[in-house]
């Protein structure tokens, strides 16, 4: 089942497009009600003619219930098909820092009309294939066993305790060069977990093949503890992205923390963060000097300690010039006051501009909307060199700013490089 942002789920009328079974609806409702954190993903509300519904918010991704129902939530992008929307989502995910999506090859996914969860599984299997081709790592593992022959170091205390009667045995500690190490256990555990989740024959077959490769490796008894024992170093560089995928699937909380037993799996992403990352990546690839989420200033101070930290989404530097931009995943509307540009956002940008003294021009960046024109606001028209705030629109499909007839410094810098 596929939803777009802000579309709703209900269970009363099977003829409606987003009908689900009542027990599935109740499981998802409990998922929302039981945890404050999960209330940001789905909203419980009522609609005339529908009754109680679960409405998707500005989080996208996958929710799978215990009865096997899988719900995909895709970005709401004007005049874009579901397939194209999914393609854009994958491109956005590729720009996230410290995520497993960075290395994914889009070529083999473009023509595949796969569910989102199967796409994620395919990405993981591609990373794992590259690792297996290079060879999985082994290490010296310390073992303790009660053997019929002497091997390694005799453990005197355990020997007395366990072998007072059995004189023919030796309780010893020794090392063996084995592949049964934390990193490989996490991979095997992820493979077994995904084998139960995947419904795609091609993915299931590949998982079986990889399980054969990892046959002699045990599964994790304590997943979090095994992650603590992962050794990040140059020798383990090939494992980096595979283990990021393992963390995403096994802990399920890399991007969207939740608790509870009503949902089998949930992997959800904040579209505000994705949009910020996507626009920031575009500016960096254009050659601009960009910094995301700068946090060096505070709004106020108390006993010389900073309070109310300011974190503008994007800083753009050009020699001594500074531009500040905040991205907003929000469709503006002519029906709303100031077309929906929020007053708190204006206050926020004004605070940024006053704290970053080198800044004279700022931007609120929204996703492309064909019906809304760009706006320019001046915070103090009587003052020379006053702060200026502009609105800009970014085309997420073409990955570029919408051209307009206003002279915006940011667009000039993009053209210059």
DRENDO-1510 file (C-alpha; in Angstrom, 1 decimal, always signed):
<recs>
REC; n; res; u; v; w
REC; 1; UNK; +0.0; +0.0; +0.0 .
REC; 2; UNK; +1.4; +3.4; -1.0 .
REC; 3; UNK; +0.5; +6.7; +0.7 .
REC; 4; UNK; +1.7; +10.2; -0.1 .
REC; 5; UNK; +2.5; +12.7; +2.7 .
REC; 6; UNK; -0.7; +13.9; +4.4 .
REC; 7; UNK; -2.9; +11.2; +2.8 .
REC; 8; UNK; -5.0; +9.1; +5.2 .
REC; 9; UNK; -5.6; +5.5; +6.2 .
REC; 10; UNK; -9.0; +4.2; +7.3 .
REC; 11; UNK; -10.7; +0.8; +7.7 .
REC; 12; UNK; -14.5; +1.3; +7.4 .
REC; 13; UNK; -15.1; +1.2; +3.6 .
REC; 14; UNK; -13.3; -1.4; +1.5 .
REC; 15; UNK; -14.1; +0.6; -1.6 .
REC; 16; UNK; -12.0; +3.6; -0.5 .
REC; 17; UNK; -8.4; +3.7; -1.9 .
REC; 18; UNK; -6.6; +3.4; +1.4 .
REC; 19; UNK; -8.6; +0.8; +3.2 .
REC; 20; UNK; -6.8; -1.5; +5.7 .
REC; 21; UNK; -8.0; -4.3; +8.0 .
REC; 22; UNK; -9.3; -3.1; +11.4 .
REC; 23; UNK; -6.7; -5.0; +13.4 .
REC; 24; UNK; -4.0; -3.5; +11.2 .
REC; 25; UNK; -5.4; +0.0; +11.7 .
REC; 26; UNK; -5.6; -0.6; +15.5 .
REC; 27; UNK; -2.0; -1.8; +15.6 .
REC; 28; UNK; -0.8; +1.3; +13.8 .
REC; 29; UNK; -3.0; +3.5; +16.0 .
REC; 30; UNK; -1.5; +1.9; +19.2 .
REC; 31; UNK; +2.0; +2.5; +17.6 .
REC; 32; UNK; +1.1; +6.2; +17.5 .
REC; 33; UNK; -0.7; +6.6; +20.8 .
REC; 34; UNK; +1.8; +4.7; +23.0 .
REC; 35; UNK; +4.8; +6.9; +22.3 .
REC; 36; UNK; +5.1; +10.6; +22.0 .
REC; 37; UNK; +8.0; +10.2; +19.5 .
REC; 38; UNK; +5.9; +8.2; +17.0 .
REC; 39; UNK; +3.1; +10.8; +17.0 .
REC; 40; UNK; +5.1; +12.9; +14.7 .
REC; 41; UNK; +5.0; +10.2; +11.9 .
REC; 42; UNK; +1.2; +9.6; +11.8 .
REC; 43; UNK; -1.6; +11.8; +13.2 .
REC; 44; UNK; -5.0; +10.4; +14.4 .
REC; 45; UNK; -7.8; +12.6; +13.2 .
REC; 46; UNK; -11.4; +12.4; +11.8 .
REC; 47; UNK; -12.6; +13.1; +8.3 .
REC; 48; UNK; -16.2; +13.7; +7.2 .
REC; 49; UNK; -17.5; +10.5; +5.6 .
REC; 50; UNK; -14.5; +8.5; +6.7 .
REC; 51; UNK; -14.6; +8.6; +10.5 .
REC; 52; UNK; -11.4; +8.1; +12.4 .
REC; 53; UNK; -8.3; +8.1; +10.1 .
REC; 54; UNK; -4.5; +7.9; +10.4 .
REC; 55; UNK; -3.0; +10.7; +8.5 .
REC; 56; UNK; +0.7; +10.6; +7.3 .
REC; 57; UNK; +2.8; +13.6; +8.3 .
REC; 58; UNK; +6.0; +14.9; +6.8 .
REC; 59; UNK; +7.8; +11.6; +7.4 .
REC; 60; UNK; +8.4; +9.2; +4.5 .
REC; 61; UNK; +9.6; +5.6; +4.4 .
REC; 62; UNK; +8.2; +2.1; +5.4 .
REC; 63; UNK; +6.0; +0.8; +8.1 .
REC; 64; UNK; +5.3; -3.0; +8.3 .
REC; 65; UNK; +2.8; -4.4; +10.8 .
REC; 66; UNK; +3.0; -7.9; +12.4 .
REC; 67; UNK; +0.3; -9.3; +10.0 .
REC; 68; UNK; +2.6; -8.5; +7.1 .
REC; 69; UNK; +0.9; -5.3; +5.9 .
REC; 70; UNK; +3.5; -2.9; +4.4 .
REC; 71; UNK; +2.7; +0.7; +4.0 .
REC; 72; UNK; +5.0; +3.0; +2.0 .
REC; 73; UNK; +4.8; +6.8; +2.6 .
REC; 74; UNK; +6.3; +8.8; -0.3 .
REC; 75; UNK; +7.1; +12.5; -0.6 .
REC; 76; UNK; +4.2; +14.7; -1.9 .
REC; 77; UNK; +5.6; +16.3; -5.0 .
REC; 78; UNK; +3.4; +18.2; -7.4 .
REC; 79; UNK; +2.6; +16.4; -10.7 .
REC; 80; UNK; +4.9; +13.5; -10.0 .
REC; 81; UNK; +4.0; +9.8; -10.3 .
REC; 82; UNK; +4.6; +7.3; -7.5 .
REC; 83; UNK; +7.5; +5.7; -9.3 .
REC; 84; UNK; +9.2; +9.1; -9.9 .
REC; 85; UNK; +8.5; +10.1; -6.3 .
REC; 86; UNK; +10.2; +7.0; -5.1 .
REC; 87; UNK; +13.2; +7.7; -7.4 .
REC; 88; UNK; +13.5; +11.2; -6.0 .
REC; 89; UNK; +13.3; +9.9; -2.5 .
REC; 90; UNK; +16.2; +7.5; -3.1 .
REC; 91; UNK; +18.3; +10.4; -4.6 .
REC; 92; UNK; +17.5; +12.4; -1.5 .
REC; 93; UNK; +18.6; +9.6; +0.8 .
REC; 94; UNK; +21.9; +9.3; -1.0 .
REC; 95; UNK; +22.8; +12.9; +0.2 .
REC; 96; UNK; +22.4; +12.0; +3.9 .
REC; 97; UNK; +25.6; +12.0; +6.0 .
REC; 98; UNK; +26.6; +8.9; +7.9 .
REC; 99; UNK; +23.9; +6.9; +6.2 .
REC; 100; UNK; +24.1; +3.6; +4.3 .
REC; 101; UNK; +22.5; +5.1; +1.2 .
REC; 102; UNK; +25.6; +7.0; -0.1 .
REC; 103; UNK; +27.1; +4.2; -2.1 .
REC; 104; UNK; +24.0; +2.9; -3.7 .
REC; 105; UNK; +24.0; +2.4; -7.4 .
REC; 106; UNK; +20.8; +3.8; -8.9 .
REC; 107; UNK; +21.3; +2.2; -12.3 .
REC; 108; UNK; +19.9; -1.3; -11.4 .
REC; 109; UNK; +17.0; +0.2; -9.5 .
REC; 110; UNK; +15.6; +2.7; -12.0 .
REC; 111; UNK; +13.7; +0.2; -14.0 .
REC; 112; UNK; +12.7; -2.0; -11.1 .
REC; 113; UNK; +9.2; -1.4; -9.8 .
REC; 114; UNK; +10.1; -2.7; -6.4 .
REC; 115; UNK; +8.5; -1.9; -3.0 .
REC; 116; UNK; +10.6; +0.6; -1.0 .
REC; 117; UNK; +11.5; -2.1; +1.6 .
REC; 118; UNK; +12.8; -4.4; -1.2 .
REC; 119; UNK; +14.8; -1.5; -2.6 .
REC; 120; UNK; +16.5; -1.0; +0.7 .
REC; 121; UNK; +17.2; -4.8; +1.0 .
REC; 122; UNK; +18.6; -4.8; -2.5 .
REC; 123; UNK; +20.9; -1.9; -1.6 .
REC; 124; UNK; +22.2; -3.8; +1.4 .
REC; 125; UNK; +22.8; -7.0; -0.6 .
REC; 126; UNK; +24.7; -5.0; -3.3 .
REC; 127; UNK; +27.0; -3.6; -0.6 .
REC; 128; UNK; +27.4; -7.1; +0.9 .
REC; 129; UNK; +28.3; -8.6; -2.5 .
REC; 130; UNK; +31.1; -6.1; -2.9 .
REC; 131; UNK; +32.4; -7.1; +0.6 .
REC; 132; UNK; +32.2; -10.8; +0.0 .
REC; 133; UNK; +34.1; -10.4; -3.3 .
REC; 134; UNK; +37.0; -8.8; -1.3 .
REC; 135; UNK; +36.7; -11.5; +1.4 .
REC; 136; UNK; +35.3; -11.5; +4.9 .
REC; 137; UNK; +37.7; -10.8; +7.7 .
REC; 138; UNK; +38.8; -13.3; +10.3 .
REC; 139; UNK; +40.4; -12.6; +13.7 .
REC; 140; UNK; +42.1; -14.4; +16.6 .
REC; 141; UNK; +39.2; -15.4; +18.9 .
REC; 142; UNK; +39.9; -16.3; +22.5 .
REC; 143; UNK; +38.1; -19.5; +23.5 .
REC; 144; UNK; +37.8; -21.6; +26.7 .
REC; 145; UNK; +37.1; -25.3; +26.5 .
REC; 146; UNK; +37.4; -28.5; +28.5 .
REC; 147; UNK; +39.5; -30.7; +26.1 .
REC; 148; UNK; +41.0; -34.2; +26.2 .
REC; 149; UNK; +44.4; -32.7; +25.2 .
REC; 150; UNK; +46.4; -29.8; +26.3 .
REC; 151; UNK; +46.2; -26.7; +24.0 .
REC; 152; UNK; +47.1; -23.2; +24.8 .
REC; 153; UNK; +47.2; -22.1; +28.4 .
REC; 154; UNK; +45.9; -24.3; +31.3 .
REC; 155; UNK; +43.3; -22.5; +33.5 .
REC; 156; UNK; +44.3; -23.7; +36.9 .
REC; 157; UNK; +41.3; -22.5; +38.8 .
REC; 158; UNK; +38.8; -24.0; +36.4 .
REC; 159; UNK; +40.9; -27.2; +36.1 .
REC; 160; UNK; +40.6; -27.8; +39.8 .
REC; 161; UNK; +36.9; -26.9; +39.9 .
REC; 162; UNK; +35.8; -29.0; +36.9 .
REC; 163; UNK; +38.4; -31.8; +36.5 .
REC; 164; UNK; +39.2; -33.1; +40.0 .
REC; 165; UNK; +37.6; -36.4; +39.0 .
REC; 166; UNK; +38.2; -36.3; +35.2 .
REC; 167; UNK; +42.0; -36.2; +35.3 .
REC; 168; UNK; +42.2; -37.0; +31.6 .
REC; 169; UNK; +40.7; -33.6; +30.7 .
REC; 170; UNK; +42.3; -30.1; +30.5 .
REC; 171; UNK; +40.4; -26.8; +31.0 .
REC; 172; UNK; +42.3; -24.5; +28.7 .
REC; 173; UNK; +42.3; -21.1; +27.1 .
REC; 174; UNK; +43.5; -20.7; +23.5 .
REC; 175; UNK; +43.2; -18.6; +20.4 .
REC; 176; UNK; +41.9; -19.6; +17.0 .
REC; 177; UNK; +41.9; -17.6; +13.8 .
REC; 178; UNK; +38.1; -17.6; +13.0 .
REC; 179; UNK; +35.6; -15.5; +11.0 .
REC; 180; UNK; +33.1; -15.7; +13.9 .
REC; 181; UNK; +33.7; -12.1; +15.0 .
REC; 182; UNK; +31.2; -9.4; +15.9 .
REC; 183; UNK; +31.0; -7.8; +12.5 .
REC; 184; UNK; +30.3; -11.0; +10.7 .
REC; 185; UNK; +27.7; -12.1; +13.3 .
REC; 186; UNK; +25.9; -8.8; +12.8 .
REC; 187; UNK; +25.8; -9.4; +9.0 .
REC; 188; UNK; +24.5; -13.0; +9.4 .
REC; 189; UNK; +21.9; -11.8; +11.9 .
REC; 190; UNK; +20.7; -9.1; +9.4 .
REC; 191; UNK; +20.5; -11.7; +6.6 .
REC; 192; UNK; +18.3; -14.0; +8.7 .
REC; 193; UNK; +16.1; -11.0; +9.8 .
REC; 194; UNK; +15.7; -9.8; +6.2 .
REC; 195; UNK; +14.9; -13.3; +4.9 .
REC; 196; UNK; +11.7; -13.2; +7.0 .
REC; 197; UNK; +10.9; -9.6; +5.8 .
REC; 198; UNK; +11.5; -9.9; +2.1 .
REC; 199; UNK; +8.8; -11.0; -0.2 .
REC; 200; UNK; +10.8; -10.7; -3.4 .
REC; 201; UNK; +12.1; -14.0; -4.8 .
REC; 202; UNK; +15.3; -12.5; -6.2 .
REC; 203; UNK; +16.2; -11.0; -2.8 .
REC; 204; UNK; +15.3; -14.2; -0.9 .
REC; 205; UNK; +17.5; -16.2; -3.3 .
REC; 206; UNK; +20.5; -13.9; -2.8 .
REC; 207; UNK; +20.0; -13.9; +1.0 .
REC; 208; UNK; +20.1; -17.8; +0.9 .
REC; 209; UNK; +23.4; -17.6; -1.1 .
REC; 210; UNK; +25.0; -15.2; +1.4 .
REC; 211; UNK; +23.8; -17.3; +4.4 .
REC; 212; UNK; +25.7; -20.2; +2.8 .
REC; 213; UNK; +28.9; -18.0; +2.8 .
REC; 214; UNK; +28.3; -17.1; +6.5 .
REC; 215; UNK; +27.3; -20.7; +7.4 .
REC; 216; UNK; +30.1; -21.2; +10.0 .
REC; 217; UNK; +29.4; -17.9; +11.7 .
REC; 218; UNK; +27.0; -17.7; +14.7 .
REC; 219; UNK; +24.2; -15.2; +15.1 .
REC; 220; UNK; +24.2; -12.4; +17.6 .
REC; 221; UNK; +23.0; -13.2; +21.1 .
REC; 222; UNK; +23.2; -9.5; +22.1 .
REC; 223; UNK; +23.0; -7.2; +19.1 .
REC; 224; UNK; +23.8; -3.9; +20.9 .
REC; 225; UNK; +26.8; -5.5; +22.6 .
REC; 226; UNK; +28.1; -6.8; +19.3 .
REC; 227; UNK; +27.9; -3.3; +17.8 .
REC; 228; UNK; +30.0; -2.0; +20.7 .
REC; 229; UNK; +32.6; -4.6; +19.8 .
REC; 230; UNK; +32.9; -3.5; +16.2 .
REC; 231; UNK; +36.4; -2.3; +15.5 .
REC; 232; UNK; +36.4; +0.8; +13.2 .
REC; 233; UNK; +39.9; +0.9; +11.6 .
REC; 234; UNK; +41.5; +1.0; +8.2 .
REC; 235; UNK; +41.5; -2.8; +7.9 .
REC; 236; UNK; +37.7; -2.8; +8.4 .
REC; 237; UNK; +37.0; +0.0; +6.0 .
REC; 238; UNK; +35.2; -2.4; +3.6 .
REC; 239; UNK; +32.7; -3.2; +6.3 .
REC; 240; UNK; +31.7; +0.4; +7.0 .
REC; 241; UNK; +28.6; +0.7; +4.8 .
REC; 242; UNK; +27.4; -2.9; +5.2 .
REC; 243; UNK; +27.4; -2.3; +9.0 .
REC; 244; UNK; +25.5; +0.9; +8.6 .
REC; 245; UNK; +22.8; -1.1; +6.8 .
REC; 246; UNK; +22.9; -3.7; +9.6 .
REC; 247; UNK; +22.4; -1.0; +12.2 .
REC; 248; UNK; +19.5; +0.5; +10.2 .
REC; 249; UNK; +17.7; -2.9; +9.9 .
REC; 250; UNK; +18.6; -4.5; +13.3 .
REC; 251; UNK; +18.2; -1.4; +15.6 .
REC; 252; UNK; +15.6; +0.3; +13.4 .
REC; 253; UNK; +16.2; +3.5; +15.2 .
REC; 254; UNK; +19.0; +5.1; +13.2 .
REC; 255; UNK; +16.6; +7.6; +11.7 .
REC; 256; UNK; +13.3; +7.2; +13.6 .
REC; 257; UNK; +13.4; +6.0; +17.2 .
REC; 258; UNK; +10.3; +4.2; +18.5 .
REC; 259; UNK; +9.3; +1.6; +21.0 .
REC; 260; UNK; +6.5; -0.9; +21.1 .
REC; 261; UNK; +5.5; -4.4; +20.0 .
REC; 262; UNK; +2.6; -3.5; +17.6 .
REC; 263; UNK; +4.8; -2.7; +14.6 .
REC; 264; UNK; +7.1; -5.3; +13.1 .
REC; 265; UNK; +9.3; -2.8; +11.3 .
REC; 266; UNK; +9.5; +1.0; +10.7 .
REC; 267; UNK; +12.0; +3.0; +8.8 .
REC; 268; UNK; +11.0; +6.6; +8.5 .
REC; 269; UNK; +12.7; +9.8; +7.4 .
REC; 270; UNK; +12.0; +13.5; +8.2 .
REC; 271; UNK; +11.4; +15.2; +4.8 .
REC; 272; UNK; +12.6; +18.5; +6.3 .
REC; 273; UNK; +16.0; +17.0; +7.0 .
REC; 274; UNK; +16.1; +15.2; +3.6 .
REC; 275; UNK; +15.2; +18.5; +1.8 .
REC; 276; UNK; +17.9; +20.4; +3.6 .
REC; 277; UNK; +20.5; +17.7; +2.8 .
REC; 278; UNK; +19.4; +17.6; -0.8 .
REC; 279; UNK; +19.7; +21.3; -1.3 .
REC; 280; UNK; +23.0; +21.5; +0.6 .
REC; 281; UNK; +24.4; +18.7; -1.5 .
REC; 282; UNK; +23.4; +20.6; -4.7 .
REC; 283; UNK; +25.1; +23.8; -3.5 .
REC; 284; UNK; +28.3; +21.9; -2.6 .
REC; 285; UNK; +28.4; +20.1; -6.0 .
REC; 286; UNK; +28.1; +23.6; -7.6 .
REC; 287; UNK; +31.4; +24.4; -6.0 .
REC; 288; UNK; +30.2; +26.8; -3.3 .
REC; 289; UNK; +31.7; +26.8; +0.2 .
REC; 290; UNK; +28.8; +25.5; +2.2 .
REC; 291; UNK; +28.4; +24.6; +5.9 .
REC; 292; UNK; +25.3; +22.8; +7.2 .
REC; 293; UNK; +23.8; +23.1; +10.7 .
REC; 294; UNK; +26.3; +25.6; +12.0 .
REC; 295; UNK; +26.0; +25.9; +15.8 .
REC; 296; UNK; +28.5; +28.5; +17.0 .
REC; 297; UNK; +26.0; +31.2; +18.0 .
REC; 298; UNK; +23.4; +31.5; +20.7 .
REC; 299; UNK; +20.3; +33.8; +20.8 .
REC; 300; UNK; +21.1; +34.9; +24.4 .
REC; 301; UNK; +23.6; +34.6; +27.2 .
REC; 302; UNK; +23.2; +33.9; +30.9 .
REC; 303; UNK; +26.2; +34.4; +33.2 .
REC; 304; UNK; +28.4; +34.3; +30.0 .
REC; 305; UNK; +26.9; +30.9; +29.1 .
REC; 306; UNK; +25.1; +30.6; +25.7 .
REC; 307; UNK; +21.4; +29.9; +25.8 .
REC; 308; UNK; +19.0; +29.0; +22.9 .
REC; 309; UNK; +21.5; +27.8; +20.3 .
REC; 310; UNK; +21.0; +29.0; +16.8 .
REC; 311; UNK; +21.4; +26.4; +14.0 .
REC; 312; UNK; +20.8; +27.8; +10.5 .
REC; 313; UNK; +20.4; +25.0; +7.9 .
REC; 314; UNK; +22.9; +26.3; +5.4 .
REC; 315; UNK; +25.7; +28.9; +5.4 .
REC; 316; UNK; +27.2; +29.9; +2.1 .
REC; 317; UNK; +30.6; +31.7; +2.1 .
REC; 318; UNK; +32.1; +33.7; -0.7 .
REC; 319; UNK; +35.3; +35.4; +0.4 .
REC; 320; UNK; +34.1; +37.9; +3.0 .
REC; 321; UNK; +30.5; +37.6; +2.0 .
REC; 322; UNK; +28.0; +35.3; +3.9 .
REC; 323; UNK; +24.6; +34.1; +2.9 .
REC; 324; UNK; +22.2; +32.2; +5.2 .
REC; 325; UNK; +19.5; +29.8; +4.0 .
REC; 326; UNK; +16.8; +27.8; +5.7 .
REC; 327; UNK; +15.0; +25.0; +3.9 .
REC; 328; UNK; +11.3; +24.4; +4.5 .
REC; 329; UNK; +9.6; +21.3; +3.1 .
REC; 330; UNK; +6.3; +23.1; +2.7 .
REC; 331; UNK; +4.0; +24.0; -0.2 .
REC; 332; UNK; +3.0; +27.6; -0.1 .
REC; 333; UNK; -0.6; +28.7; -0.9 .
REC; 334; UNK; -2.1; +31.9; -2.2 .
REC; 335; UNK; -5.1; +31.2; +0.0 .
REC; 336; UNK; -3.1; +31.7; +3.2 .
REC; 337; UNK; -1.8; +34.9; +4.8 .
REC; 338; UNK; +1.6; +35.8; +3.2 .
REC; 339; UNK; +1.1; +32.7; +1.1 .
REC; 340; UNK; +1.8; +30.5; +4.1 .
REC; 341; UNK; +5.3; +32.0; +5.0 .
REC; 342; UNK; +5.3; +31.5; +8.7 .
REC; 343; UNK; +5.9; +34.4; +11.1 .
REC; 344; UNK; +8.1; +32.2; +13.4 .
REC; 345; UNK; +10.3; +31.4; +10.3 .
REC; 346; UNK; +10.7; +35.2; +9.7 .
REC; 347; UNK; +11.7; +35.7; +13.4 .
REC; 348; UNK; +14.1; +32.8; +13.1 .
REC; 349; UNK; +15.9; +34.2; +10.0 .
REC; 350; UNK; +16.0; +37.7; +11.6 .
REC; 351; UNK; +17.8; +36.2; +14.6 .
REC; 352; UNK; +20.3; +34.5; +12.3 .
REC; 353; UNK; +21.0; +37.7; +10.4 .
REC; 354; UNK; +21.6; +39.8; +13.5 .
REC; 355; UNK; +24.0; +37.2; +15.1 .
REC; 356; UNK; +26.0; +36.5; +11.9 .
REC; 357; UNK; +27.2; +40.1; +11.3 .
REC; 358; UNK; +28.7; +39.4; +7.9 .
REC; 359; UNK; +25.3; +38.4; +6.5 .
REC; 360; UNK; +23.2; +40.8; +4.5 .
REC; 361; UNK; +21.1; +38.5; +2.4 .
REC; 362; UNK; +19.1; +35.4; +3.6 .
REC; 363; UNK; +16.8; +32.9; +2.0 .
REC; 364; UNK; +13.8; +30.7; +2.8 .
REC; 365; UNK; +13.9; +27.8; +0.3 .
REC; 366; UNK; +10.8; +25.9; -0.5 .
REC; 367; UNK; +10.0; +23.0; -2.9 .
REC; 368; UNK; +9.0; +24.2; -6.4 .
REC; 369; UNK; +5.4; +25.5; -6.7 .
REC; 370; UNK; +4.3; +26.7; -10.1 .
REC; 371; UNK; +1.6; +29.0; -8.7 .
REC; 372; UNK; +3.7; +31.0; -6.3 .
REC; 373; UNK; +6.2; +33.8; -7.1 .
REC; 374; UNK; +9.3; +34.6; -5.2 .
REC; 375; UNK; +9.2; +37.3; -2.6 .
REC; 376; UNK; +11.7; +39.8; -1.2 .
REC; 377; UNK; +11.4; +41.2; +2.3 .
REC; 378; UNK; +13.5; +44.0; +3.9 .
REC; 379; UNK; +13.7; +44.0; +7.7 .
REC; 380; UNK; +14.5; +47.7; +8.1 .
REC; 381; UNK; +14.0; +49.7; +5.0 .
REC; 382; UNK; +15.3; +53.0; +6.6 .
REC; 383; UNK; +18.7; +51.5; +7.3 .
REC; 384; UNK; +21.3; +51.3; +4.6 .
REC; 385; UNK; +22.7; +47.7; +4.2 .
REC; 386; UNK; +19.6; +46.3; +6.0 .
REC; 387; UNK; +18.9; +42.6; +6.1 .
REC; 388; UNK; +17.1; +41.2; +3.1 .
REC; 389; UNK; +15.2; +38.0; +3.1 .
REC; 390; UNK; +14.2; +36.3; -0.1 .
REC; 391; UNK; +12.1; +33.3; -0.9 .
REC; 392; UNK; +13.4; +30.8; -3.5 .
REC; 393; UNK; +12.0; +27.6; -4.9 .
REC; 394; UNK; +13.9; +24.4; -5.6 .
REC; 395; UNK; +12.9; +21.8; -8.2 .
REC; 396; UNK; +13.5; +18.5; -6.5 .
REC; 397; UNK; +13.0; +16.6; -9.8 .
REC; 398; UNK; +15.5; +18.5; -11.8 .
REC; 399; UNK; +17.7; +19.3; -8.8 .
REC; 400; UNK; +18.0; +23.0; -9.4 .
REC; 401; UNK; +16.6; +26.4; -8.4 .
REC; 402; UNK; +13.6; +27.7; -10.3 .
REC; 403; UNK; +14.8; +30.6; -12.5 .
REC; 404; UNK; +13.2; +34.0; -11.9 .
REC; 405; UNK; +13.6; +37.6; -12.9 .
REC; 406; UNK; +14.9; +38.8; -9.5 .
REC; 407; UNK; +18.6; +39.4; -8.9 .
REC; 408; UNK; +19.4; +37.1; -6.1 .
REC; 409; UNK; +23.0; +36.9; -4.9 .
REC; 410; UNK; +22.8; +33.1; -4.3 .
REC; 411; UNK; +21.8; +32.5; -7.9 .
REC; 412; UNK; +24.6; +34.8; -9.1 .
REC; 413; UNK; +27.1; +32.8; -7.1 .
REC; 414; UNK; +25.8; +29.5; -8.6 .
REC; 415; UNK; +26.1; +30.9; -12.1 .
REC; 416; UNK; +29.6; +32.3; -11.4 .
REC; 417; UNK; +31.1; +28.9; -10.4 .
</recs>
